């Protein structure tokens, strides 16, 4: 019984290590986008949902006041062009402002 518990703990610890090493290898990026035409409180919701539907997007935060969206994504699965297009396609043109490793 103790061997099973130790094995399970080892497997869990190993899986967390793999996730962390992927982030360290530069696979996960954070980009900021300037988003046009956002004028009301529901606009950021539409932009966020559109960007979240892109494969590889992990997190989206939209700020109405600054008209920006900050996106954390897996660079192996998507890029800034696809993320910007998702917002543009729902009526809110987006352009990348900056990229950085996350």
N, C-alpha and C positions, 0 to 999 in steps of 0.2 A: 504494500500500500504506500509506504514512504517513497519507494522508487518511482511510483506513478506520479506522486505529487511533485517530486523533484524534476521529473521529466517534463511535466506540464509547466512548471515555473520556468524551466530552461527554454521551452518553446515560446512562451509568452515574452520572455526577456529578449530572445533572438529576434522575434518579429518586430519589436519596438526598435531594436538596433538597426534593422534593415530600413525602416521608415526614416529614421534620423539620418542615416548615411545617404539616402536619396536626396534629402534636402541639402546636405553638405556638398554634394556633387553638382550643385547648381541647376538641378532639375526644376526646382520650384522658384518662380520669379514673382515679383510684385511690380505692377505697372499702374500708372495713373493716367487717366484719360480726361480730356476736356470734353464735356458733353453739352451740345447746343440744344436750344429750344425747350429747356426745362423751365416751366413757369409756375407750377403748382405742386402741392404736396403729393399728388399721385404720380407725377412724372418720374421721380426717383424709383418708385416701386416698379414701374414698367421697365425702366432701364435695368434695374437689378435683376429682375426675373429673366429678361432677355439674355443678359450676360451669364447668369447662372446656368442657363440651358446649354451653353457651349461645353462640349466634352473637355475635361481637364481643368475647368475653373473650380477652384476650391472655396473661394470666399469673395464676396463683392460688397463694398461699402460705397454708397452714393451720397454726396453732399449737395443739396439743392442750392445753398447759399454760394458756394464756390463753383458750382456747376462742374463738379469733378466726380469721377468714379475711380476707386482704388480696387484693383483686382489682384488676388493671389491665384496663380495657376501653374499647372505642370507644363513646362516648356516642351516636353516630349509629346504632348497630346494636342497642344494648341499654340497660337501665337497672337500677338497684338492685333494683327489684321483681322483675324476671325472674331476676336472679341469686339473690336470696334464695329465690324460689320453687323454683329448681332444687335447692337444698339441703333445703328443707322437704319437697319431694316424695320425697326418699330417706330421710326419717325424722329429719333434723337441722334443726329450725326455725332460721332465720337472720333477723336483723334488722340493717339498716344502722346503723353507729355514726357514721361520718363520711365526707365526700366531700372530695376536693381535686384540683386540676389536677395532672397528672403531666407 
